[in-house]
């Protein structure tokens, strides 16, 4: 297993997939937060204060 993980090609693809998933998660969080900005958005927790 260690030999397989130490190959440069494997490291490249694992890094690429990891970064892609990380940026996709950030993108989803930003879309979720942007939803509260619109008028039709759900009730945000701080709107009632």
SULDA-V967370 format. One record per residue. N is the residue number from 1. RES is the residue in three letters. D_CENTER is the distance of its C-alpha to the mean C-alpha in Angstrom with 1 decimal. Layout:
n/res/d_center
N/RES/D_CENTER
N/RES/D_CENTER
//
This chain:
n/res/d_center
1/UNK/27.9
2/UNK/27.9
3/UNK/29.6
4/UNK/27.1
5/UNK/24.1
6/UNK/26.2
7/UNK/26.6
8/UNK/25.1
9/UNK/23.9
10/UNK/22.1
11/UNK/20.4
12/UNK/19.4
13/UNK/17.7
14/UNK/16.0
15/UNK/14.6
16/UNK/13.6
17/UNK/11.9
18/UNK/10.1
19/UNK/9.0
20/UNK/8.0
21/UNK/5.9
22/UNK/4.3
23/UNK/4.4
24/UNK/3.7
25/UNK/1.2
26/UNK/3.3
27/UNK/5.4
28/UNK/5.9
29/UNK/6.7
30/UNK/8.8
31/UNK/10.4
32/UNK/11.2
33/UNK/12.8
34/UNK/14.6
35/UNK/16.2
36/UNK/18.2
37/UNK/19.6
38/UNK/21.5
39/UNK/24.9
40/UNK/24.3
41/UNK/21.2
42/UNK/21.6
43/UNK/23.4
44/UNK/21.4
45/UNK/22.6
46/UNK/24.3
47/UNK/26.2
48/UNK/29.0
49/UNK/29.9
//
